């Protein structure tokens, strides 16, 4: 069954993927989404694009942009089983930011209140990479490419990283 289109709605001009969004867009649940938006602005330079609130002031949906990517947020709403990582006992997701200066962004995020999980370090795949956790339980990683490596070079470096430098050489 198809839904009738309103005579005032011209669906031929509707873009299926709006220009401000990418194909994959994280949608975070935060116990206190307004405070999370403020934090993401300080920690990651986020820009708030949209905010839709319920009559009692909870965020029903908000959109922010970090770099060239959209991120959506909503307040926890337990009646709808809409719970953040802390209410669920942790997260299994890490949101990754590929940036020009991972060291600077890491320091900025920590200064804004993020908890360091892994200091920025040069990694076997050619990035300087580190991780933080925000107050809402979301895990954020950040990386800056410092070496261009082939997949073969990365595989060799990964094997050496796991078993000790030089132990996996043929």
DABEL-V124054 format. One line per field, one symbol per residue. ss: DSSP state (H for helix, E for strand, L for the rest). phi: phi as a letter, one per 20 degrees, with the letter a starting at -180 (. if undefined). burial: b if it has 9 or more other C-alpha atoms within 8 Angstrom, else e. A space follows every 50 residues. Layout:
ss=???
phi=???
burial=???
This chain:
ss=LLLLLLLLLLHHHLLLLLLLLLLLLLEEEELLHHHHHHHHHHHHLLEEEE EEELLLLLEEEEEEEELLEEEEEEELEHHHLELLHHHHLLLLLEEEEELL LHHHHHHHHHHHLLEEEEEEEELLLLEEEEEEELLLLLEEEEEEELLLLL HHHHHHHHHHHHHLLLLLLL
phi=.defeffedeffeeefdggeddfdcfcedcfofffffgfffffcmfcfdb bcdfgenfeeacccddmdcecdcbfgcgfdldcegffenpdddceddecf bffffgfffffepfefdbffbfdfeodebbcccefeneecdbbcfdcecf fffffffffffedognfdfe
burial=eeeeeeeeeeeeeeeeeeeebbeebeebbbbebeebbebbbbbbbbebee bebeeeebbbbbbbbbeebbbbbbbbeeeeebbbbbeeeebeebeeeeee ebeebbebbbebbbbbeeebeeebbbbbbbbbbbebbbbbbbbbbeeebe eeebebbbbbbeeeeeebee
